[in-house]
Structure formats: structure tokens, C-alpha cells
Amino acid sequence: MQTFIEQRSDYAYSSIQALGLAEAKLEWFRTRGANSADSSMVVADFDADIIDGSELRDPYFLTWAVPTVTMDGNVKTVVVNVSWSDRLGQSQNLSLTTQISRFSEFD
């Protein structure tokens, strides 16, 4: 019973960390409408930055895919996948999907 509880606890912790990384990547993509001159951080460009990519955040591996552009190129679907190996060496993953508009909600 103790082993099962430890495995579930480890999975819960790792899943929360993975979810945070996926959400952070999606939030960065959402900066695409911000004015880079007014921002203290680098903001995303809709055309240049919201494209397929990957990043290692040891022990997590993030990949994001931007399938075919829809709605006349003004909306992109973004799928972020985070994968990691658990303490038993089994592969785990988590995926989030959203759509991002070219147009800023701040204008």
C-alpha cells in the first residue's frame, strides 16, 4: 500500500510540474499582442514564434505543434505536449490544446 501511495504522489507532483510548464509556454504564446517596447520580457510574434518547436526542461521534454492554419491565417491551434519518465522509467505525458488569434485582446 505504501509503495502505491508513493507512486501516486510522485505522479501527482510530476503532473503538476508538467502542467505548469505547458501553461507557461501557452501563456508566452499569448503575449503575441503585447507591445515589445512596453514589455520587460520578450514577447511572441504571431508569425515567427508560434510555430512547431521543442525544449528540454530536465527531466521534462516539451514539444509544441501548430497544425495547419485555420480561419484565413488569423487563428492558430497550438498543441503543447510535456513528457517525462517516472521513477519506474515509464514514459508519462500531458497535453494541452488551445487556439490563439492574431488579434490582441488588449487593442
PyMOL commands that place a pseudoatom at each C-alpha (Angstrom):
pseudoatom trace, name=CA, resn=MET, resi=1, chain=A, elem=C, hetatm=0, pos=[0.000, 0.000, 0.000]
pseudoatom trace, name=CA, resn=GLN, resi=2, chain=A, elem=C, hetatm=0, pos=[2.829, 2.411, 0.898]
pseudoatom trace, name=CA, resn=THR, resi=3, chain=A, elem=C, hetatm=0, pos=[4.505, 1.858, -2.486]
pseudoatom trace, name=CA, resn=PHE, resi=4, chain=A, elem=C, hetatm=0, pos=[1.263, 2.559, -4.333]
pseudoatom trace, name=CA, resn=ILE, resi=5, chain=A, elem=C, hetatm=0, pos=[0.719, 5.785, -2.380]
pseudoatom trace, name=CA, resn=GLU, resi=6, chain=A, elem=C, hetatm=0, pos=[4.289, 6.930, -3.083]
pseudoatom trace, name=CA, resn=GLN, resi=7, chain=A, elem=C, hetatm=0, pos=[3.891, 6.219, -6.800]
pseudoatom trace, name=CA, resn=ARG, resi=8, chain=A, elem=C, hetatm=0, pos=[0.613, 8.154, -6.956]
pseudoatom trace, name=CA, resn=SER, resi=9, chain=A, elem=C, hetatm=0, pos=[2.132, 11.033, -5.001]
pseudoatom trace, name=CA, resn=ASP, resi=10, chain=A, elem=C, hetatm=0, pos=[5.132, 11.142, -7.339]
pseudoatom trace, name=CA, resn=TYR, resi=11, chain=A, elem=C, hetatm=0, pos=[2.830, 11.098, -10.375]
pseudoatom trace, name=CA, resn=ALA, resi=12, chain=A, elem=C, hetatm=0, pos=[0.711, 13.902, -8.921]
pseudoatom trace, name=CA, resn=TYR, resi=13, chain=A, elem=C, hetatm=0, pos=[3.785, 16.052, -8.232]
pseudoatom trace, name=CA, resn=SER, resi=14, chain=A, elem=C, hetatm=0, pos=[5.265, 15.423, -11.698]
pseudoatom trace, name=CA, resn=SER, resi=15, chain=A, elem=C, hetatm=0, pos=[1.926, 16.075, -13.413]
pseudoatom trace, name=CA, resn=ILE, resi=16, chain=A, elem=C, hetatm=0, pos=[1.545, 19.420, -11.652]
pseudoatom trace, name=CA, resn=GLN, resi=17, chain=A, elem=C, hetatm=0, pos=[5.063, 20.432, -12.686]
pseudoatom trace, name=CA, resn=ALA, resi=18, chain=A, elem=C, hetatm=0, pos=[4.367, 19.355, -16.295]
pseudoatom trace, name=CA, resn=LEU, resi=19, chain=A, elem=C, hetatm=0, pos=[1.066, 21.242, -16.329]
pseudoatom trace, name=CA, resn=GLY, resi=20, chain=A, elem=C, hetatm=0, pos=[2.831, 24.384, -15.112]
pseudoatom trace, name=CA, resn=LEU, resi=21, chain=A, elem=C, hetatm=0, pos=[5.411, 24.132, -17.910]
pseudoatom trace, name=CA, resn=ALA, resi=22, chain=A, elem=C, hetatm=0, pos=[2.709, 23.609, -20.560]
pseudoatom trace, name=CA, resn=GLU, resi=23, chain=A, elem=C, hetatm=0, pos=[0.649, 26.517, -19.244]
pseudoatom trace, name=CA, resn=ALA, resi=24, chain=A, elem=C, hetatm=0, pos=[3.719, 28.787, -19.149]
pseudoatom trace, name=CA, resn=LYS, resi=25, chain=A, elem=C, hetatm=0, pos=[4.503, 28.000, -22.800]
pseudoatom trace, name=CA, resn=LEU, resi=26, chain=A, elem=C, hetatm=0, pos=[0.906, 28.738, -23.837]
pseudoatom trace, name=CA, resn=GLU, resi=27, chain=A, elem=C, hetatm=0, pos=[0.901, 31.974, -21.831]
pseudoatom trace, name=CA, resn=TRP, resi=28, chain=A, elem=C, hetatm=0, pos=[4.101, 33.070, -23.567]
pseudoatom trace, name=CA, resn=PHE, resi=29, chain=A, elem=C, hetatm=0, pos=[2.450, 32.461, -26.938]
pseudoatom trace, name=CA, resn=ARG, resi=30, chain=A, elem=C, hetatm=0, pos=[-0.416, 34.678, -25.756]
pseudoatom trace, name=CA, resn=THR, resi=31, chain=A, elem=C, hetatm=0, pos=[1.985, 37.636, -25.336]
pseudoatom trace, name=CA, resn=ARG, resi=32, chain=A, elem=C, hetatm=0, pos=[1.868, 37.974, -29.155]
pseudoatom trace, name=CA, resn=GLY, resi=33, chain=A, elem=C, hetatm=0, pos=[-0.295, 41.075, -28.938]
pseudoatom trace, name=CA, resn=ALA, resi=34, chain=A, elem=C, hetatm=0, pos=[1.783, 42.962, -26.380]
pseudoatom trace, name=CA, resn=ASN, resi=35, chain=A, elem=C, hetatm=0, pos=[3.959, 45.896, -27.362]
pseudoatom trace, name=CA, resn=SER, resi=36, chain=A, elem=C, hetatm=0, pos=[7.575, 44.733, -27.032]
pseudoatom trace, name=CA, resn=ALA, resi=37, chain=A, elem=C, hetatm=0, pos=[8.693, 48.322, -26.367]
pseudoatom trace, name=CA, resn=ASP, resi=38, chain=A, elem=C, hetatm=0, pos=[6.498, 48.457, -23.259]
pseudoatom trace, name=CA, resn=SER, resi=39, chain=A, elem=C, hetatm=0, pos=[7.318, 44.955, -22.021]
pseudoatom trace, name=CA, resn=SER, resi=40, chain=A, elem=C, hetatm=0, pos=[10.099, 43.898, -19.676]
pseudoatom trace, name=CA, resn=MET, resi=41, chain=A, elem=C, hetatm=0, pos=[10.187, 40.468, -21.357]
pseudoatom trace, name=CA, resn=VAL, resi=42, chain=A, elem=C, hetatm=0, pos=[10.478, 39.215, -24.892]
pseudoatom trace, name=CA, resn=VAL, resi=43, chain=A, elem=C, hetatm=0, pos=[7.016, 38.845, -26.405]
pseudoatom trace, name=CA, resn=ALA, resi=44, chain=A, elem=C, hetatm=0, pos=[5.919, 36.314, -29.008]
pseudoatom trace, name=CA, resn=ASP, resi=45, chain=A, elem=C, hetatm=0, pos=[5.429, 37.187, -32.646]
pseudoatom trace, name=CA, resn=PHE, resi=46, chain=A, elem=C, hetatm=0, pos=[2.357, 35.522, -34.176]
pseudoatom trace, name=CA, resn=ASP, resi=47, chain=A, elem=C, hetatm=0, pos=[4.082, 34.558, -37.437]
pseudoatom trace, name=CA, resn=ALA, resi=48, chain=A, elem=C, hetatm=0, pos=[7.681, 33.962, -36.341]
pseudoatom trace, name=CA, resn=ASP, resi=49, chain=A, elem=C, hetatm=0, pos=[7.296, 32.395, -32.889]
pseudoatom trace, name=CA, resn=ILE, resi=50, chain=A, elem=C, hetatm=0, pos=[4.055, 30.433, -32.908]
pseudoatom trace, name=CA, resn=ILE, resi=51, chain=A, elem=C, hetatm=0, pos=[5.481, 27.531, -34.884]
pseudoatom trace, name=CA, resn=ASP, resi=52, chain=A, elem=C, hetatm=0, pos=[6.428, 23.921, -34.110]
pseudoatom trace, name=CA, resn=GLY, resi=53, chain=A, elem=C, hetatm=0, pos=[9.217, 23.530, -31.580]
pseudoatom trace, name=CA, resn=SER, resi=54, chain=A, elem=C, hetatm=0, pos=[10.665, 21.698, -28.608]
pseudoatom trace, name=CA, resn=GLU, resi=55, chain=A, elem=C, hetatm=0, pos=[12.552, 22.403, -25.420]
pseudoatom trace, name=CA, resn=LEU, resi=56, chain=A, elem=C, hetatm=0, pos=[14.204, 20.304, -22.713]
pseudoatom trace, name=CA, resn=ARG, resi=57, chain=A, elem=C, hetatm=0, pos=[13.422, 21.350, -19.143]
pseudoatom trace, name=CA, resn=ASP, resi=58, chain=A, elem=C, hetatm=0, pos=[15.108, 18.415, -17.437]
pseudoatom trace, name=CA, resn=PRO, resi=59, chain=A, elem=C, hetatm=0, pos=[13.518, 15.992, -16.632]
pseudoatom trace, name=CA, resn=TYR, resi=60, chain=A, elem=C, hetatm=0, pos=[10.628, 17.257, -18.774]
pseudoatom trace, name=CA, resn=PHE, resi=61, chain=A, elem=C, hetatm=0, pos=[10.612, 17.437, -22.563]
pseudoatom trace, name=CA, resn=LEU, resi=62, chain=A, elem=C, hetatm=0, pos=[8.220, 19.972, -24.102]
pseudoatom trace, name=CA, resn=THR, resi=63, chain=A, elem=C, hetatm=0, pos=[7.093, 19.836, -27.701]
pseudoatom trace, name=CA, resn=TRP, resi=64, chain=A, elem=C, hetatm=0, pos=[4.548, 22.072, -29.342]
pseudoatom trace, name=CA, resn=ALA, resi=65, chain=A, elem=C, hetatm=0, pos=[2.902, 21.713, -32.695]
pseudoatom trace, name=CA, resn=VAL, resi=66, chain=A, elem=C, hetatm=0, pos=[0.965, 24.237, -34.719]
pseudoatom trace, name=CA, resn=PRO, resi=67, chain=A, elem=C, hetatm=0, pos=[-1.165, 22.304, -37.214]
pseudoatom trace, name=CA, resn=THR, resi=68, chain=A, elem=C, hetatm=0, pos=[-2.457, 23.824, -40.437]
pseudoatom trace, name=CA, resn=VAL, resi=69, chain=A, elem=C, hetatm=0, pos=[-3.527, 27.447, -40.093]
pseudoatom trace, name=CA, resn=THR, resi=70, chain=A, elem=C, hetatm=0, pos=[-7.282, 27.977, -39.947]
pseudoatom trace, name=CA, resn=MET, resi=71, chain=A, elem=C, hetatm=0, pos=[-9.651, 30.929, -40.353]
pseudoatom trace, name=CA, resn=ASP, resi=72, chain=A, elem=C, hetatm=0, pos=[-7.712, 32.739, -43.094]
pseudoatom trace, name=CA, resn=GLY, resi=73, chain=A, elem=C, hetatm=0, pos=[-4.458, 32.537, -41.128]
pseudoatom trace, name=CA, resn=ASN, resi=74, chain=A, elem=C, hetatm=0, pos=[-5.757, 34.652, -38.242]
pseudoatom trace, name=CA, resn=VAL, resi=75, chain=A, elem=C, hetatm=0, pos=[-6.121, 31.802, -35.733]
pseudoatom trace, name=CA, resn=LYS, resi=76, chain=A, elem=C, hetatm=0, pos=[-3.593, 29.101, -34.923]
pseudoatom trace, name=CA, resn=THR, resi=77, chain=A, elem=C, hetatm=0, pos=[-4.206, 25.912, -32.982]
pseudoatom trace, name=CA, resn=VAL, resi=78, chain=A, elem=C, hetatm=0, pos=[-1.339, 25.088, -30.614]
pseudoatom trace, name=CA, resn=VAL, resi=79, chain=A, elem=C, hetatm=0, pos=[-0.829, 21.673, -29.013]
pseudoatom trace, name=CA, resn=VAL, resi=80, chain=A, elem=C, hetatm=0, pos=[1.728, 21.543, -26.185]
pseudoatom trace, name=CA, resn=ASN, resi=81, chain=A, elem=C, hetatm=0, pos=[2.884, 18.120, -25.012]
pseudoatom trace, name=CA, resn=VAL, resi=82, chain=A, elem=C, hetatm=0, pos=[5.069, 17.536, -21.955]
pseudoatom trace, name=CA, resn=SER, resi=83, chain=A, elem=C, hetatm=0, pos=[6.651, 14.134, -21.417]
pseudoatom trace, name=CA, resn=TRP, resi=84, chain=A, elem=C, hetatm=0, pos=[8.829, 12.676, -18.664]
pseudoatom trace, name=CA, resn=SER, resi=85, chain=A, elem=C, hetatm=0, pos=[9.884, 9.345, -17.198]
pseudoatom trace, name=CA, resn=ASP, resi=86, chain=A, elem=C, hetatm=0, pos=[8.512, 8.389, -13.801]
pseudoatom trace, name=CA, resn=ARG, resi=87, chain=A, elem=C, hetatm=0, pos=[10.542, 6.733, -11.046]
pseudoatom trace, name=CA, resn=LEU, resi=88, chain=A, elem=C, hetatm=0, pos=[9.926, 3.331, -12.646]
pseudoatom trace, name=CA, resn=GLY, resi=89, chain=A, elem=C, hetatm=0, pos=[11.222, 4.545, -16.004]
pseudoatom trace, name=CA, resn=GLN, resi=90, chain=A, elem=C, hetatm=0, pos=[7.776, 4.532, -17.592]
pseudoatom trace, name=CA, resn=SER, resi=91, chain=A, elem=C, hetatm=0, pos=[7.001, 7.320, -20.027]
pseudoatom trace, name=CA, resn=GLN, resi=92, chain=A, elem=C, hetatm=0, pos=[4.294, 9.760, -18.920]
pseudoatom trace, name=CA, resn=ASN, resi=93, chain=A, elem=C, hetatm=0, pos=[2.852, 12.722, -20.794]
pseudoatom trace, name=CA, resn=LEU, resi=94, chain=A, elem=C, hetatm=0, pos=[0.396, 15.556, -20.577]
pseudoatom trace, name=CA, resn=SER, resi=95, chain=A, elem=C, hetatm=0, pos=[-1.068, 17.592, -23.421]
pseudoatom trace, name=CA, resn=LEU, resi=96, chain=A, elem=C, hetatm=0, pos=[-2.863, 20.965, -23.672]
pseudoatom trace, name=CA, resn=THR, resi=97, chain=A, elem=C, hetatm=0, pos=[-4.506, 22.412, -26.777]
pseudoatom trace, name=CA, resn=THR, resi=98, chain=A, elem=C, hetatm=0, pos=[-5.661, 25.962, -27.420]
pseudoatom trace, name=CA, resn=GLN, resi=99, chain=A, elem=C, hetatm=0, pos=[-6.285, 28.428, -30.229]
pseudoatom trace, name=CA, resn=ILE, resi=100, chain=A, elem=C, hetatm=0, pos=[-4.542, 31.770, -30.480]
pseudoatom trace, name=CA, resn=SER, resi=101, chain=A, elem=C, hetatm=0, pos=[-5.775, 34.698, -32.534]
pseudoatom trace, name=CA, resn=ARG, resi=102, chain=A, elem=C, hetatm=0, pos=[-3.535, 37.082, -34.423]
pseudoatom trace, name=CA, resn=PHE, resi=103, chain=A, elem=C, hetatm=0, pos=[-5.530, 39.953, -32.945]
pseudoatom trace, name=CA, resn=SER, resi=104, chain=A, elem=C, hetatm=0, pos=[-4.751, 41.181, -29.443]
pseudoatom trace, name=CA, resn=GLU, resi=105, chain=A, elem=C, hetatm=0, pos=[-7.454, 41.408, -26.846]
pseudoatom trace, name=CA, resn=PHE, resi=106, chain=A, elem=C, hetatm=0, pos=[-5.619, 44.459, -25.480]
pseudoatom trace, name=CA, resn=ASP, resi=107, chain=A, elem=C, hetatm=0, pos=[-6.100, 46.723, -28.527]
for i in range(1, 107): cmd.bond("trace and resi %d" % i, "trace and resi %d" % (i + 1))
show_as sticks, trace
zoom trace
